Amino acid sequence: MRPAAAVRYAGFRRRLGAVLADGALLLLLDVILVRLADIAGLVPEGPGGELVRQLLSALLAAAFVVGCWVHLAGTPGKRLLDCRVVDADTLEPPDTGQALVRYVGYLVSFAGLMLGFLWMIRDRRHQGWHDKLANTVVVVGDPEDRLPDLETVRRALR
């Protein structure tokens, strides 16, 4: 684990970019999987069918995001932008309980007029409400990476 001073926290813009990339991927997966459920006859005809589609979409999103946080320390969008979701104390990937609390925290952050997401702009560690609830942070790079960052190498070569 790195000392806290060496940890680089991901800021609002980087995290917004990751969410947008993940949203596009989730939309694609949702369209494909819910359509397959329609074809397989898992979705009833009539007014109840739309409710089933919505529930399938919500469960798909939750399972995908929580699974990525626990097993990959980040969603594809976060990983694409070199971000990791980690426990704020240990810098290890979150456990399933933390990931579930973080996901519910997304809903709280969203319901609070998006203030829970905007909170990270002013927070020292760029934590949104969902991060604070789950005791997670989003860091840039791998916290266990022992290689120096590019700026450290440049200073050493001067």
LOLUMSE-539958 format. One line per 10 residues: number of its first residue (from 0); their letters; for each residue x, y, z of N, C-alpha, C. Coordinates in pm, whole numbers, plus 50000, padded with zeros to 5 digits. Example, Ala and Ser with C-alpha at 12.3 -4.5 7.8 and 13.67 -1.06 7.14 Angstrom:
// LOLUMSE-539958
0) AS) 51319,49431,50780,51230,49550,50780,51320,49670,50780; 51285,49775,50708,51367,49894,50714,51290,50003,50787
// end
This chain:
// LOLUMSE-539958
0) MRPAAAVRYA) 50084,49882,50000,50000,50000,50000,50088,50124,50000; 50052,50224,49920,50127,50349,49914,50095,50436,50034; 50187,50524,50071,50152,50623,50171,50044,50715,50114; 49959,50768,50201,49846,50850,50155,49889,50966,50068; 50007,51024,50094,50051,51140,50016,50077,51103,49870; 50108,50977,49842,50140,50937,49706,50018,50897,49625; 49902,50890,49688,49780,50850,49618,49726,50967,49539; 49694,50941,49413,49633,51043,49327,49485,51011,49314; 49401,51100,49361,49256,51080,49355,49202,51128,49221; 49111,51052,49165,49049,51088,49037,48950,51200,49059
10) GFRRRLGAVL) 48959,51301,48974,48873,51417,48985,48739,51401,48913; 48659,51504,48923,48523,51501,48870,48519,51475,48720; 48600,51544,48642,48594,51528,48495,48633,51388,48452; 48736,51334,48509,48779,51198,48474,48669,51097,48509; 48610,51116,48626,48504,51024,48669,48378,51041,48586; 48348,51163,48545,48233,51185,48457,48255,51116,48322; 48376,51127,48268,48408,51057,48144,48389,50907,48157; 48430,50852,48270,48414,50708,48294,48266,50670,48301; 48187,50752,48367,48043,50723,48379,47977,50728,48241; 48016,50823,48159,47958,50832,48024,47994,50710,47940
20) ADGALLLLLD) 48120,50667,47949,48163,50547,47875,48087,50424,47926; 48073,50412,48057,48000,50299,48114,47852,50303,48076; 47795,50422,48071,47656,50436,48033,47631,50385,47891; 47722,50419,47800,47709,50372,47662,47719,50219,47656; 47813,50162,47729,47830,50017,47731,47708,49949,47794; 47659,50004,47905,47542,49946,47970,47418,49954,47882; 47404,50062,47809,47291,50075,47718,47296,49966,47611; 47414,49944,47556,47430,49840,47455,47398,49701,47513; 47455,49670,47629,47428,49542,47694,47280,49526,47726; 47219,49633,47774,47079,49631,47810,46991,49600,47689
30) VILVRLADIA) 47017,49668,47580,46937,49646,47459,46950,49500,47413; 47072,49450,47412,47094,49313,47366,47029,49212,47461; 47057,49222,47591,47009,49121,47686,46858,49126,47708; 46802,49245,47715,46657,49255,47732,46586,49207,47606; 46644,49235,47490,46585,49185,47365,46592,49033,47360; 46703,48975,47405,46714,48829,47411,46610,48771,47508; 46585,48840,47618,46483,48795,47713,46345,48800,47647; 46321,48903,47566,46194,48911,47490,46180,48792,47396; 46286,48765,47320,46284,48655,47222,46265,48520,47293; 46328,48504,47408,46319,48378,47482,46184,48361,47552
40) GLVPEGPGGE) 46100,48463,47545,45968,48454,47608,45969,48478,47758; 46075,48539,47810,46083,48565,47953,46007,48692,47993; 45972,48773,47895,45902,48898,47922,45756,48880,47881; 45662,48899,47974,45521,48879,47939,45469,48987,47844; 45366,48953,47770,45299,49049,47683,45213,49140,47770; 45179,49255,47717,45088,49345,47787,45158,49441,47878; 45081,49506,47965,45135,49613,48049,45243,49566,48147; 45236,49442,48190,45338,49391,48283,45473,49372,48218; 45473,49361,48087,45600,49339,48017,45698,49453,48033; 45649,49575,48030,45739,49691,48045,45801,49696,48183
50) LVRQLLSALL) 45721,49660,48284,45774,49655,48420,45885,49550,48431; 45864,49435,48369,45967,49329,48371,46092,49379,48300; 46076,49446,48186,46194,49501,48115,46271,49600,48203; 46198,49688,48271,46262,49786,48358,46336,49719,48475; 46274,49618,48534,46340,49544,48642,46464,49471,48593; 46454,49408,48476,46572,49341,48418,46684,49440,48394; 46651,49557,48341,46752,49660,48316,46819,49705,48445; 46738,49730,48549,46793,49776,48676,46882,49669,48740; 46839,49543,48735,46920,49434,48791,47048,49414,48712; 47039,49424,48581,47158,49412,48497,47260,49520,48532
60) AAAFVVGCWV) 47214,49644,48541,47305,49754,48573,47370,49734,48710; 47289,49699,48810,47344,49681,48945,47444,49566,48950; 47410,49453,48890,47500,49337,48892,47630,49368,48817; 47619,49434,48705,47737,49468,48625,47831,49561,48702; 47775,49670,48753,47857,49770,48820,47918,49715,48949; 47837,49655,49033,47887,49600,49160,47991,49490,49133; 47964,49403,49037,48059,49298,49002,48192,49355,48953; 48186,49458,48872,48310,49521,48822,48389,49585,48936; 48319,49654,49027,48390,49717,49139,48460,49613,49224; 48393,49501,49252,48449,49399,49341,48561,49321,49273
70) HLAGTPGKRL) 48539,49279,49150,48634,49189,49084,48740,49258,49000; 48713,49380,48954,48809,49451,48868,48855,49584,48927; 48803,49620,49045,48832,49749,49109,48788,49866,49022; 48693,49842,48935,48640,49951,48853,48564,49899,48734; 48476,49981,48685,48401,49948,48564,48491,49967,48442; 48450,49918,48326,48533,49938,48206,48566,50085,48179; 48470,50174,48201,48496,50317,48181,48602,50369,48275; 48595,50329,48401,48697,50373,48498,48833,50314,48462; 48835,50188,48425,48963,50125,48390,49023,50187,48264; 48936,50221,48168,48981,50287,48046,49052,50419,48077
80) LDCRVVDADT) 49003,50488,48178,49062,50616,48218,49160,50601,48334; 49209,50478,48354,49312,50445,48453,49270,50476,48596; 49144,50450,48627,49092,50472,48762,49062,50339,48829; 49073,50337,48961,49040,50220,49040,48951,50263,49155; 48848,50187,49184,48764,50207,49303,48824,50120,49412; 48862,50183,49523,48929,50110,49630,48875,50154,49766; 48897,50069,49866,48865,50102,50004,48951,50222,50045; 48891,50319,50111,48963,50441,50146,49075,50418,50247; 49065,50313,50328,49166,50287,50429,49278,50194,50381; 49241,50089,50309,49339,49987,50272,49389,50000,50128
90) LEPPDTGQAL) 49319,50075,50045,49347,50087,49901,49333,49954,49828; 49259,49862,49888,49226,49734,49824,49091,49749,49755; 49060,49663,49657,48927,49669,49595,48818,49653,49702; 48704,49717,49681,48597,49707,49781,48541,49565,49789; 48491,49529,49908,48424,49400,49919,48280,49415,49869; 48209,49307,49863,48073,49309,49808,47982,49402,49887; 47992,49400,50019,47910,49487,50102,47935,49635,50072; 48062,49671,50063,48096,49809,50031,48042,49847,49893; 48058,49757,49798,48012,49785,49662,47861,49805,49657; 47787,49724,49732,47642,49740,49736,47603,49873,49801
100) VRYVGYLVSF) 47670,49909,49910,47642,50038,49976,47676,50152,49879; 47787,50138,49807,47827,50241,49711,47722,50256,49601; 47668,50144,49554,47568,50150,49448,47440,50217,49498; 47396,50181,49618,47279,50247,49676,47310,50396,49698; 47434,50424,49733,47477,50563,49750,47468,50643,49621; 47485,50577,49505,47464,50644,49376,47321,50697,49370; 47226,50614,49413,47086,50655,49409,47062,50773,49502; 47124,50771,49619,47113,50881,49714,47175,51007,49654; 47291,50994,49595,47359,51109,49534,47277,51168,49421; 47214,51083,49344,47131,51128,49232,47004,51193,49283
110) AGLMLGFLWM) 46940,51132,49383,46813,51183,49435,46832,51319,49502; 46949,51347,49552,46978,51474,49617,47014,51582,49518; 46940,51590,49407,46964,51690,49301,47107,51686,49247; 47162,51567,49245,47299,51545,49195,47407,51604,49286; 47367,51659,49400,47464,51719,49491,47567,51618,49541; 47524,51494,49553,47616,51390,49598,47731,51367,49501; 47707,51390,49373,47814,51378,49273,47896,51506,49267; 47827,51620,49272,47897,51749,49266,47986,51770,49389; 47953,51702,49499,48030,51712,49622,48178,51683,49598; 48206,51591,49505,48346,51551,49483,48432,51664,49427
120) IRDRRHQGWH) 48371,51767,49369,48449,51879,49316,48524,51950,49427; 48461,51964,49544,48520,52038,49655,48587,51950,49760; 48564,51820,49751,48617,51730,49854,48766,51707,49834; 48840,51704,49943,48986,51686,49938,49028,51559,49864; 48952,51449,49886,48984,51322,49820,48890,51295,49703; 48816,51396,49660,48722,51385,49548,48618,51275,49571; 48573,51262,49695,48471,51162,49727,48332,51221,49708; 48246,51146,49640,48105,51179,49635,48037,51119,49757; 47909,51147,49773,47837,51092,49888,47842,50940,49887; 47833,50882,49768,47835,50736,49757,47969,50679,49806
130) DKLANTVVVV) 48078,50751,49781,48209,50709,49830,48216,50721,49982; 48164,50830,50034,48167,50850,50178,48085,50744,50250; 47967,50713,50196,47882,50610,50258,47951,50474,50261; 48024,50442,50154,48087,50310,50143,48234,50308,50186; 48288,50425,50227,48429,50437,50262,48519,50392,50146; 48491,50446,50028,48573,50419,49910,48628,50549,49854; 48732,50536,49774,48786,50647,49696,48814,50594,49556; 48824,50686,49462,48863,50648,49326,49001,50708,49302; 49096,50621,49272,49234,50665,49253,49274,50649,49107; 49373,50727,49069,49429,50717,48935,49548,50624,48943
140) GDPEDRLPDL) 49553,50527,48854,49660,50429,48854,49633,50319,48954; 49726,50229,48966,49714,50115,49056,49781,50151,49188; 49707,50154,49299,49769,50190,49426,49882,50097,49469; 49886,49977,49414,49993,49883,49449,50111,49891,49352; 50100,49974,49251,50206,49989,49151,50326,50056,49218; 50437,49991,49212,50557,50045,49277,50642,50130,49182; 50602,50141,49057,50679,50222,48963,50653,50370,48989; 50754,50454,48975,50731,50598,48997,50646,50655,48883; 50576,50765,48913,50498,50828,48808,50592,50906,48716; 50540,50951,48603,50620,51018,48500,50688,51143,48553
150) ETVRRALR) 50622,51221,48634,50680,51344,48688,50799,51313,48778; 50793,51208,48856,50904,51168,48942,51024,51130,48858; 51002,51058,48749,51110,51019,48657,51172,51144,48595; 51090,51238,48551,51142,51362,48490,51230,51439,48587; 51182,51451,48714,51262,51523,48814,51395,51453,48838; 51393,51320,48839,51516,51245,48865,51617,51261,48751; 51568,51282,48629,51656,51294,48513,51713,51434,48494; 51661,51531,48569,51710,51670,48555,51842,51689,48620
// end
